[in-house]
Amino acid sequence: MESLELPKDLMYGAVLVSITGRQEILIENYRGILEYTQNHISLQTKTCRLVIHGQNLHISYYTNEEMKITGLIDSLSYE
């Protein structure tokens, strides 16, 4: 019998971050928005805080599962 191999993001509830250049970030498996300004967005994930710094940052859309952030992204860090 073959073992069922689940993706690690499902097994551990890990945050998934997809960055397109400096203009767009797609985030999956986040828990909540902690801070939101044009220059700083802070999100809570299951295991850490995700902080995005940039200019003209904007949350284009968000659902319970994913979020899209656009703007000029300078940095992304895990705290």
mmCIF file as gemmi writes it, N, C-alpha and C atoms, coordinates in Angstrom:
data_model
loop_
_atom_site.group_PDB
_atom_site.id
_atom_site.type_symbol
_atom_site.label_atom_id
_atom_site.label_alt_id
_atom_site.label_comp_id
_atom_site.label_asym_id
_atom_site.label_entity_id
_atom_site.label_seq_id
_atom_site.pdbx_PDB_ins_code
_atom_site.Cartn_x
_atom_site.Cartn_y
_atom_site.Cartn_z
_atom_site.occupancy
_atom_site.B_iso_or_equiv
_atom_site.pdbx_formal_charge
_atom_site.auth_seq_id
_atom_site.auth_asym_id
_atom_site.pdbx_PDB_model_num
ATOM 1 N N . MET Axp A 1 ? 0.843 -1.184 0 1 0 ? 1 A 1
ATOM 2 C CA . MET Axp A 1 ? 0 0 0 1 0 ? 1 A 1
ATOM 3 C C . MET Axp A 1 ? 0.887 1.246 0 1 0 ? 1 A 1
ATOM 4 N N . GLU Axp A 2 ? 0.591 2.186 -0.869 1 0 ? 2 A 1
ATOM 5 C CA . GLU Axp A 2 ? 1.382 3.403 -0.965 1 0 ? 2 A 1
ATOM 6 C C . GLU Axp A 2 ? 0.999 4.364 0.156 1 0 ? 2 A 1
ATOM 7 N N . SER Axp A 3 ? 2.004 5.056 0.676 1 0 ? 3 A 1
ATOM 8 C CA . SER Axp A 3 ? 1.723 6.032 1.728 1 0 ? 3 A 1
ATOM 9 C C . SER Axp A 3 ? 1.195 7.313 1.101 1 0 ? 3 A 1
ATOM 10 N N . LEU Axp A 4 ? 0.313 7.972 1.823 1 0 ? 4 A 1
ATOM 11 C CA . LEU Axp A 4 ? -0.257 9.229 1.352 1 0 ? 4 A 1
ATOM 12 C C . LEU Axp A 4 ? 0.708 10.356 1.698 1 0 ? 4 A 1
ATOM 13 N N . GLU Axp A 5 ? 1.207 11.034 0.684 1 0 ? 5 A 1
ATOM 14 C CA . GLU Axp A 5 ? 2.134 12.135 0.912 1 0 ? 5 A 1
ATOM 15 C C . GLU Axp A 5 ? 1.396 13.453 0.721 1 0 ? 5 A 1
ATOM 16 N N . LEU Axp A 6 ? 1.172 14.146 1.831 1 0 ? 6 A 1
ATOM 17 C CA . LEU Axp A 6 ? 0.505 15.443 1.787 1 0 ? 6 A 1
ATOM 18 C C . LEU Axp A 6 ? 1.537 16.543 1.603 1 0 ? 6 A 1
ATOM 19 N N . PRO Axp A 7 ? 1.179 17.63 0.928 1 0 ? 7 A 1
ATOM 20 C CA . PRO Axp A 7 ? 2.097 18.764 0.833 1 0 ? 7 A 1
ATOM 21 C C . PRO Axp A 7 ? 2.434 19.296 2.224 1 0 ? 7 A 1
ATOM 22 N N . LYS Axp A 8 ? 3.659 19.769 2.382 1 0 ? 8 A 1
ATOM 23 C CA . LYS Axp A 8 ? 4.114 20.242 3.698 1 0 ? 8 A 1
ATOM 24 C C . LYS Axp A 8 ? 3.278 21.395 4.228 1 0 ? 8 A 1
ATOM 25 N N . ASP Axp A 9 ? 2.773 22.274 3.326 1 0 ? 9 A 1
ATOM 26 C CA . ASP Axp A 9 ? 1.957 23.386 3.802 1 0 ? 9 A 1
ATOM 27 C C . ASP Axp A 9 ? 0.684 22.878 4.469 1 0 ? 9 A 1
ATOM 28 N N . LEU Axp A 10 ? 0.124 21.768 3.981 1 0 ? 10 A 1
ATOM 29 C CA . LEU Axp A 10 ? -1.073 21.199 4.608 1 0 ? 10 A 1
ATOM 30 C C . LEU Axp A 10 ? -0.723 20.48 5.905 1 0 ? 10 A 1
ATOM 31 N N . MET Axp A 11 ? 0.374 19.748 5.893 1 0 ? 11 A 1
ATOM 32 C CA . MET Axp A 11 ? 0.764 18.986 7.084 1 0 ? 11 A 1
ATOM 33 C C . MET Axp A 11 ? 1.09 19.896 8.263 1 0 ? 11 A 1
ATOM 34 N N . TYR Axp A 12 ? 1.817 20.971 8.011 1 0 ? 12 A 1
ATOM 35 C CA . TYR Axp A 12 ? 2.29 21.836 9.086 1 0 ? 12 A 1
ATOM 36 C C . TYR Axp A 12 ? 1.553 23.165 9.186 1 0 ? 12 A 1
ATOM 37 N N . GLY Axp A 13 ? 0.675 23.458 8.251 1 0 ? 13 A 1
ATOM 38 C CA . GLY Axp A 13 ? -0.007 24.748 8.248 1 0 ? 13 A 1
ATOM 39 C C . GLY Axp A 13 ? 0.933 25.886 7.916 1 0 ? 13 A 1
ATOM 40 N N . ALA Axp A 14 ? 1.97 25.593 7.147 1 0 ? 14 A 1
ATOM 41 C CA . ALA Axp A 14 ? 2.995 26.592 6.831 1 0 ? 14 A 1
ATOM 42 C C . ALA Axp A 14 ? 2.447 27.669 5.905 1 0 ? 14 A 1
ATOM 43 N N . VAL Axp A 15 ? 2.969 28.869 6.087 1 0 ? 15 A 1
ATOM 44 C CA . VAL Axp A 15 ? 2.6 29.975 5.214 1 0 ? 15 A 1
ATOM 45 C C . VAL Axp A 15 ? 3.285 29.768 3.859 1 0 ? 15 A 1
ATOM 46 N N . LEU Axp A 16 ? 2.567 30.075 2.789 1 0 ? 16 A 1
ATOM 47 C CA . LEU Axp A 16 ? 3.12 30.025 1.437 1 0 ? 16 A 1
ATOM 48 C C . LEU Axp A 16 ? 3.212 31.443 0.922 1 0 ? 16 A 1
ATOM 49 N N . VAL Axp A 17 ? 4.386 31.818 0.409 1 0 ? 17 A 1
ATOM 50 C CA . VAL Axp A 17 ? 4.608 33.172 -0.094 1 0 ? 17 A 1
ATOM 51 C C . VAL Axp A 17 ? 5.11 33.076 -1.525 1 0 ? 17 A 1
ATOM 52 N N . SER Axp A 18 ? 4.399 33.702 -2.447 1 0 ? 18 A 1
ATOM 53 C CA . SER Axp A 18 ? 4.811 33.76 -3.854 1 0 ? 18 A 1
ATOM 54 C C . SER Axp A 18 ? 5.022 35.22 -4.213 1 0 ? 18 A 1
ATOM 55 N N . ILE Axp A 19 ? 6.234 35.553 -4.634 1 0 ? 19 A 1
ATOM 56 C CA . ILE Axp A 19 ? 6.575 36.938 -4.957 1 0 ? 19 A 1
ATOM 57 C C . ILE Axp A 19 ? 6.809 37.066 -6.458 1 0 ? 19 A 1
ATOM 58 N N . THR Axp A 20 ? 6.169 38.053 -7.061 1 0 ? 20 A 1
ATOM 59 C CA . THR Axp A 20 ? 6.359 38.342 -8.474 1 0 ? 20 A 1
ATOM 60 C C . THR Axp A 20 ? 7.087 39.674 -8.578 1 0 ? 20 A 1
ATOM 61 N N . GLY Axp A 21 ? 8.384 39.618 -8.873 1 0 ? 21 A 1
ATOM 62 C CA . GLY Axp A 21 ? 9.186 40.836 -8.96 1 0 ? 21 A 1
ATOM 63 C C . GLY Axp A 21 ? 9.126 41.615 -7.652 1 0 ? 21 A 1
ATOM 64 N N . ARG Axp A 22 ? 9.026 42.93 -7.764 1 0 ? 22 A 1
ATOM 65 C CA . ARG Axp A 22 ? 8.878 43.783 -6.587 1 0 ? 22 A 1
ATOM 66 C C . ARG Axp A 22 ? 7.473 44.351 -6.489 1 0 ? 22 A 1
ATOM 67 N N . GLN Axp A 23 ? 6.552 43.856 -7.335 1 0 ? 23 A 1
ATOM 68 C CA . GLN Axp A 23 ? 5.237 44.471 -7.407 1 0 ? 23 A 1
ATOM 69 C C . GLN Axp A 23 ? 4.113 43.678 -6.766 1 0 ? 23 A 1
ATOM 70 N N . GLU Axp A 24 ? 4.303 42.397 -6.478 1 0 ? 24 A 1
ATOM 71 C CA . GLU Axp A 24 ? 3.157 41.591 -6.047 1 0 ? 24 A 1
ATOM 72 C C . GLU Axp A 24 ? 3.579 40.436 -5.147 1 0 ? 24 A 1
ATOM 73 N N . ILE Axp A 25 ? 2.802 40.207 -4.096 1 0 ? 25 A 1
ATOM 74 C CA . ILE Axp A 25 ? 3.01 39.065 -3.206 1 0 ? 25 A 1
ATOM 75 C C . ILE Axp A 25 ? 1.668 38.369 -3.017 1 0 ? 25 A 1
ATOM 76 N N . LEU Axp A 26 ? 1.669 37.059 -3.168 1 0 ? 26 A 1
ATOM 77 C CA . LEU Axp A 26 ? 0.501 36.24 -2.87 1 0 ? 26 A 1
ATOM 78 C C . LEU Axp A 26 ? 0.838 35.415 -1.635 1 0 ? 26 A 1
ATOM 79 N N . ILE Axp A 27 ? 0.009 35.52 -0.605 1 0 ? 27 A 1
ATOM 80 C CA . ILE Axp A 27 ? 0.26 34.834 0.672 1 0 ? 27 A 1
ATOM 81 C C . ILE Axp A 27 ? -0.897 33.894 0.956 1 0 ? 27 A 1
ATOM 82 N N . GLU Axp A 28 ? -0.56 32.648 1.267 1 0 ? 28 A 1
ATOM 83 C CA . GLU Axp A 28 ? -1.568 31.649 1.616 1 0 ? 28 A 1
ATOM 84 C C . GLU Axp A 28 ? -1.285 31.133 3.025 1 0 ? 28 A 1
ATOM 85 N N . ASN Axp A 29 ? -2.331 30.717 3.716 1 0 ? 29 A 1
ATOM 86 C CA . ASN Axp A 29 ? -2.244 30.146 5.071 1 0 ? 29 A 1
ATOM 87 C C . ASN Axp A 29 ? -1.823 31.164 6.123 1 0 ? 29 A 1
ATOM 88 N N . TYR Axp A 30 ? -2.314 32.378 6.021 1 0 ? 30 A 1
ATOM 89 C CA . TYR Axp A 30 ? -2.053 33.358 7.074 1 0 ? 30 A 1
ATOM 90 C C . TYR Axp A 30 ? -3.218 33.311 8.064 1 0 ? 30 A 1
ATOM 91 N N . ARG Axp A 31 ? -2.999 33.849 9.252 1 0 ? 31 A 1
ATOM 92 C CA . ARG Axp A 31 ? -4.046 33.828 10.284 1 0 ? 31 A 1
ATOM 93 C C . ARG Axp A 31 ? -4.786 35.157 10.417 1 0 ? 31 A 1
ATOM 94 N N . GLY Axp A 32 ? -4.069 36.271 10.245 1 0 ? 32 A 1
ATOM 95 C CA . GLY Axp A 32 ? -4.724 37.561 10.417 1 0 ? 32 A 1
ATOM 96 C C . GLY Axp A 32 ? -3.823 38.729 10.079 1 0 ? 32 A 1
ATOM 97 N N . ILE Axp A 33 ? -4.435 39.901 9.909 1 0 ? 33 A 1
ATOM 98 C CA . ILE Axp A 33 ? -3.715 41.14 9.631 1 0 ? 33 A 1
ATOM 99 C C . ILE Axp A 33 ? -3.485 41.848 10.96 1 0 ? 33 A 1
ATOM 100 N N . LEU Axp A 34 ? -2.219 42.117 11.281 1 0 ? 34 A 1
ATOM 101 C CA . LEU Axp A 34 ? -1.883 42.796 12.536 1 0 ? 34 A 1
ATOM 102 C C . LEU Axp A 34 ? -1.739 44.303 12.347 1 0 ? 34 A 1
ATOM 103 N N . GLU Axp A 35 ? -1.073 44.722 11.27 1 0 ? 35 A 1
ATOM 104 C CA . GLU Axp A 35 ? -0.888 46.139 10.961 1 0 ? 35 A 1
ATOM 105 C C . GLU Axp A 35 ? -0.982 46.322 9.455 1 0 ? 35 A 1
ATOM 106 N N . TYR Axp A 36 ? -1.524 47.477 9.041 1 0 ? 36 A 1
ATOM 107 C CA . TYR Axp A 36 ? -1.685 47.728 7.612 1 0 ? 36 A 1
ATOM 108 C C . TYR Axp A 36 ? -1.564 49.216 7.349 1 0 ? 36 A 1
ATOM 109 N N . THR Axp A 37 ? -0.433 49.633 6.759 1 0 ? 37 A 1
ATOM 110 C CA . THR Axp A 37 ? -0.247 51.005 6.298 1 0 ? 37 A 1
ATOM 111 C C . THR Axp A 37 ? 0.305 50.944 4.876 1 0 ? 37 A 1
ATOM 112 N N . GLN Axp A 38 ? 0.488 52.092 4.252 1 0 ? 38 A 1
ATOM 113 C CA . GLN Axp A 38 ? 1.035 52.125 2.889 1 0 ? 38 A 1
ATOM 114 C C . GLN Axp A 38 ? 2.483 51.652 2.826 1 0 ? 38 A 1
ATOM 115 N N . ASN Axp A 39 ? 3.199 51.709 3.955 1 0 ? 39 A 1
ATOM 116 C CA . ASN Axp A 39 ? 4.619 51.358 3.965 1 0 ? 39 A 1
ATOM 117 C C . ASN Axp A 39 ? 4.942 50.087 4.748 1 0 ? 39 A 1
ATOM 118 N N . HIS Axp A 40 ? 3.922 49.495 5.384 1 0 ? 40 A 1
ATOM 119 C CA . HIS Axp A 40 ? 4.193 48.375 6.285 1 0 ? 40 A 1
ATOM 120 C C . HIS Axp A 40 ? 2.937 47.524 6.44 1 0 ? 40 A 1
ATOM 121 N N . ILE Axp A 41 ? 3.071 46.224 6.194 1 0 ? 41 A 1
ATOM 122 C CA . ILE Axp A 41 ? 1.98 45.285 6.445 1 0 ? 41 A 1
ATOM 123 C C . ILE Axp A 41 ? 2.543 44.145 7.283 1 0 ? 41 A 1
ATOM 124 N N . SER Axp A 42 ? 1.881 43.864 8.396 1 0 ? 42 A 1
ATOM 125 C CA . SER Axp A 42 ? 2.305 42.804 9.298 1 0 ? 42 A 1
ATOM 126 C C . SER Axp A 42 ? 1.183 41.782 9.406 1 0 ? 42 A 1
ATOM 127 N N . LEU Axp A 43 ? 1.523 40.508 9.178 1 0 ? 43 A 1
ATOM 128 C CA . LEU Axp A 43 ? 0.543 39.427 9.199 1 0 ? 43 A 1
ATOM 129 C C . LEU Axp A 43 ? 0.945 38.374 10.218 1 0 ? 43 A 1
ATOM 130 N N . GLN Axp A 44 ? -0.034 37.779 10.873 1 0 ? 44 A 1
ATOM 131 C CA . GLN Axp A 44 ? 0.223 36.658 11.772 1 0 ? 44 A 1
ATOM 132 C C . GLN Axp A 44 ? 0.046 35.366 10.992 1 0 ? 44 A 1
ATOM 133 N N . THR Axp A 45 ? 1.02 34.47 11.122 1 0 ? 45 A 1
ATOM 134 C CA . THR Axp A 45 ? 0.899 33.133 10.544 1 0 ? 45 A 1
ATOM 135 C C . THR Axp A 45 ? 0.824 32.149 11.703 1 0 ? 45 A 1
ATOM 136 N N . LYS Axp A 46 ? 0.771 30.886 11.414 1 0 ? 46 A 1
ATOM 137 C CA . LYS Axp A 46 ? 0.681 29.884 12.473 1 0 ? 46 A 1
ATOM 138 C C . LYS Axp A 46 ? 1.92 29.877 13.353 1 0 ? 46 A 1
ATOM 139 N N . THR Axp A 47 ? 3.091 30.109 12.751 1 0 ? 47 A 1
ATOM 140 C CA . THR Axp A 47 ? 4.339 29.963 13.505 1 0 ? 47 A 1
ATOM 141 C C . THR Axp A 47 ? 5.123 31.251 13.703 1 0 ? 47 A 1
ATOM 142 N N . CYS Axp A 48 ? 4.774 32.326 12.992 1 0 ? 48 A 1
ATOM 143 C CA . CYS Axp A 48 ? 5.566 33.549 13.104 1 0 ? 48 A 1
ATOM 144 C C . CYS Axp A 48 ? 4.767 34.749 12.608 1 0 ? 48 A 1
ATOM 145 N N . ARG Axp A 49 ? 5.423 35.879 12.63 1 0 ? 49 A 1
ATOM 146 C CA . ARG Axp A 49 ? 4.865 37.108 12.075 1 0 ? 49 A 1
ATOM 147 C C . ARG Axp A 49 ? 5.582 37.379 10.757 1 0 ? 49 A 1
ATOM 148 N N . LEU Axp A 50 ? 4.838 37.743 9.731 1 0 ? 50 A 1
ATOM 149 C CA . LEU Axp A 50 ? 5.383 38.053 8.418 1 0 ? 50 A 1
ATOM 150 C C . LEU Axp A 50 ? 5.249 39.555 8.22 1 0 ? 50 A 1
ATOM 151 N N . VAL Axp A 51 ? 6.362 40.234 7.944 1 0 ? 51 A 1
ATOM 152 C CA . VAL Axp A 51 ? 6.36 41.694 7.821 1 0 ? 51 A 1
ATOM 153 C C . VAL Axp A 51 ? 6.841 42.09 6.428 1 0 ? 51 A 1
ATOM 154 N N . ILE Axp A 52 ? 6.045 42.903 5.761 1 0 ? 52 A 1
ATOM 155 C CA . ILE Axp A 52 ? 6.366 43.396 4.428 1 0 ? 52 A 1
ATOM 156 C C . ILE Axp A 52 ? 6.558 44.904 4.524 1 0 ? 52 A 1
ATOM 157 N N . HIS Axp A 53 ? 7.7 45.385 4.015 1 0 ? 53 A 1
ATOM 158 C CA . HIS Axp A 53 ? 7.98 46.821 3.954 1 0 ? 53 A 1
ATOM 159 C C . HIS Axp A 53 ? 8.042 47.234 2.492 1 0 ? 53 A 1
ATOM 160 N N . GLY Axp A 54 ? 7.555 48.439 2.2 1 0 ? 54 A 1
ATOM 161 C CA . GLY Axp A 54 ? 7.597 48.933 0.835 1 0 ? 54 A 1
ATOM 162 C C . GLY Axp A 54 ? 6.949 50.295 0.728 1 0 ? 54 A 1
ATOM 163 N N . GLN Axp A 55 ? 6.515 50.608 -0.474 1 0 ? 55 A 1
ATOM 164 C CA . GLN Axp A 55 ? 5.884 51.897 -0.753 1 0 ? 55 A 1
ATOM 165 C C . GLN Axp A 55 ? 4.579 51.652 -1.491 1 0 ? 55 A 1
ATOM 166 N N . ASN Axp A 56 ? 3.567 52.427 -1.138 1 0 ? 56 A 1
ATOM 167 C CA . ASN Axp A 56 ? 2.235 52.298 -1.752 1 0 ? 56 A 1
ATOM 168 C C . ASN Axp A 56 ? 1.705 50.871 -1.685 1 0 ? 56 A 1
ATOM 169 N N . LEU Axp A 57 ? 1.915 50.202 -0.553 1 0 ? 57 A 1
ATOM 170 C CA . LEU Axp A 57 ? 1.425 48.837 -0.385 1 0 ? 57 A 1
ATOM 171 C C . LEU Axp A 57 ? -0.091 48.851 -0.275 1 0 ? 57 A 1
ATOM 172 N N . HIS Axp A 58 ? -0.71 47.872 -0.905 1 0 ? 58 A 1
ATOM 173 C CA . HIS Axp A 58 ? -2.159 47.796 -0.94 1 0 ? 58 A 1
ATOM 174 C C . HIS Axp A 58 ? -2.579 46.329 -0.937 1 0 ? 58 A 1
ATOM 175 N N . ILE Axp A 59 ? -3.529 45.983 -0.1 1 0 ? 59 A 1
ATOM 176 C CA . ILE Axp A 59 ? -4.091 44.636 -0.121 1 0 ? 59 A 1
ATOM 177 C C . ILE Axp A 59 ? -5.163 44.629 -1.207 1 0 ? 59 A 1
ATOM 178 N N . SER Axp A 60 ? -4.858 43.993 -2.322 1 0 ? 60 A 1
ATOM 179 C CA . SER Axp A 60 ? -5.782 43.956 -3.464 1 0 ? 60 A 1
ATOM 180 C C . SER Axp A 60 ? -7.02 43.149 -3.145 1 0 ? 60 A 1
ATOM 181 N N . TYR Axp A 61 ? -6.831 42.001 -2.474 1 0 ? 61 A 1
ATOM 182 C CA . TYR Axp A 61 ? -7.951 41.188 -2.013 1 0 ? 61 A 1
ATOM 183 C C . TYR Axp A 61 ? -7.466 40.256 -0.921 1 0 ? 61 A 1
ATOM 184 N N . TYR Axp A 62 ? -8.401 39.783 -0.112 1 0 ? 62 A 1
ATOM 185 C CA . TYR Axp A 62 ? -8.064 38.746 0.857 1 0 ? 62 A 1
ATOM 186 C C . TYR Axp A 62 ? -9.295 37.904 1.148 1 0 ? 62 A 1
ATOM 187 N N . THR Axp A 63 ? -9.034 36.648 1.424 1 0 ? 63 A 1
ATOM 188 C CA . THR Axp A 63 ? -10.053 35.704 1.86 1 0 ? 63 A 1
ATOM 189 C C . THR Axp A 63 ? -9.527 35.053 3.131 1 0 ? 63 A 1
ATOM 190 N N . ASN Axp A 64 ? -10.231 34.069 3.638 1 0 ? 64 A 1
ATOM 191 C CA . ASN Axp A 64 ? -9.741 33.356 4.824 1 0 ? 64 A 1
ATOM 192 C C . ASN Axp A 64 ? -8.475 32.557 4.524 1 0 ? 64 A 1
ATOM 193 N N . GLU Axp A 65 ? -8.24 32.243 3.25 1 0 ? 65 A 1
ATOM 194 C CA . GLU Axp A 65 ? -7.107 31.403 2.888 1 0 ? 65 A 1
ATOM 195 C C . GLU Axp A 65 ? -5.934 32.146 2.252 1 0 ? 65 A 1
ATOM 196 N N . GLU Axp A 66 ? -6.216 33.226 1.509 1 0 ? 66 A 1
ATOM 197 C CA . GLU Axp A 66 ? -5.123 33.877 0.803 1 0 ? 66 A 1
ATOM 198 C C . GLU Axp A 66 ? -5.311 35.385 0.699 1 0 ? 66 A 1
ATOM 199 N N . MET Axp A 67 ? -4.209 36.047 0.343 1 0 ? 67 A 1
ATOM 200 C CA . MET Axp A 67 ? -4.188 37.502 0.242 1 0 ? 67 A 1
ATOM 201 C C . MET Axp A 67 ? -3.22 37.905 -0.865 1 0 ? 67 A 1
ATOM 202 N N . LYS Axp A 68 ? -3.563 38.981 -1.574 1 0 ? 68 A 1
ATOM 203 C CA . LYS Axp A 68 ? -2.673 39.532 -2.595 1 0 ? 68 A 1
ATOM 204 C C . LYS Axp A 68 ? -2.319 40.96 -2.209 1 0 ? 68 A 1
ATOM 205 N N . ILE Axp A 69 ? -1.02 41.231 -2.147 1 0 ? 69 A 1
ATOM 206 C CA . ILE Axp A 69 ? -0.509 42.56 -1.807 1 0 ? 69 A 1
ATOM 207 C C . ILE Axp A 69 ? 0.23 43.103 -3.017 1 0 ? 69 A 1
ATOM 208 N N . THR Axp A 70 ? -0.053 44.353 -3.382 1 0 ? 70 A 1
ATOM 209 C CA . THR Axp A 70 ? 0.639 44.997 -4.494 1 0 ? 70 A 1
ATOM 210 C C . THR Axp A 70 ? 1.29 46.286 -4.001 1 0 ? 70 A 1
ATOM 211 N N . GLY Axp A 71 ? 2.221 46.795 -4.78 1 0 ? 71 A 1
ATOM 212 C CA . GLY Axp A 71 ? 2.954 48.005 -4.451 1 0 ? 71 A 1
ATOM 213 C C . GLY Axp A 71 ? 4.421 47.794 -4.768 1 0 ? 71 A 1
ATOM 214 N N . LEU Axp A 72 ? 5.268 48.69 -4.3 1 0 ? 72 A 1
ATOM 215 C CA . LEU Axp A 72 ? 6.712 48.547 -4.489 1 0 ? 72 A 1
ATOM 216 C C . LEU Axp A 72 ? 7.276 47.895 -3.229 1 0 ? 72 A 1
ATOM 217 N N . ILE Axp A 73 ? 7.638 46.634 -3.336 1 0 ? 73 A 1
ATOM 218 C CA . ILE Axp A 73 ? 8.066 45.855 -2.178 1 0 ? 73 A 1
ATOM 219 C C . ILE Axp A 73 ? 9.562 46.016 -1.977 1 0 ? 73 A 1
ATOM 220 N N . ASP Axp A 74 ? 9.947 46.455 -0.775 1 0 ? 74 A 1
ATOM 221 C CA . ASP Axp A 74 ? 11.361 46.623 -0.432 1 0 ? 74 A 1
ATOM 222 C C . ASP Axp A 74 ? 11.912 45.396 0.288 1 0 ? 74 A 1
ATOM 223 N N . SER Axp A 75 ? 11.121 44.83 1.2 1 0 ? 75 A 1
ATOM 224 C CA . SER Axp A 75 ? 11.621 43.683 1.96 1 0 ? 75 A 1
ATOM 225 C C . SER Axp A 75 ? 10.479 42.876 2.553 1 0 ? 75 A 1
ATOM 226 N N . LEU Axp A 76 ? 10.801 41.643 2.862 1 0 ? 76 A 1
ATOM 227 C CA . LEU Axp A 76 ? 9.876 40.73 3.529 1 0 ? 76 A 1
ATOM 228 C C . LEU Axp A 76 ? 10.688 40.012 4.595 1 0 ? 76 A 1
ATOM 229 N N . SER Axp A 77 ? 10.173 39.955 5.814 1 0 ? 77 A 1
ATOM 230 C CA . SER Axp A 77 ? 10.925 39.289 6.875 1 0 ? 77 A 1
ATOM 231 C C . SER Axp A 77 ? 9.996 38.477 7.754 1 0 ? 77 A 1
ATOM 232 N N . TYR Axp A 78 ? 10.576 37.473 8.387 1 0 ? 78 A 1
ATOM 233 C CA . TYR Axp A 78 ? 9.869 36.612 9.34 1 0 ? 78 A 1
ATOM 234 C C . TYR Axp A 78 ? 10.362 36.964 10.726 1 0 ? 78 A 1
ATOM 235 N N . GLU Axp A 79 ? 9.43 37.207 11.649 1 0 ? 79 A 1
ATOM 236 C CA . GLU Axp A 79 ? 9.813 37.558 13.021 1 0 ? 79 A 1
ATOM 237 C C . GLU Axp A 79 ? 9.204 36.574 13.99 1 0 ? 79 A 1
